[in-house]
């Protein structure tokens, strides 16, 4: 069985650019699973502000 590698990302300061970068990173496919440690509402609100789709699971 092949395990998918995971990369954990923290966006840092909620008022900074980190949440924007995380939302932008989520817009493409990666060879690893991105795991983001952040408030879900923060990310969905920021995605809406940027006009980008975001699906959390």
Secondary structure, DSSP 8 states (H G I E B T S, - for coil): -----EEEE---STTSSHHHHHHHHTTS--SSEEEE-S-HHHHHHHHHHHT------
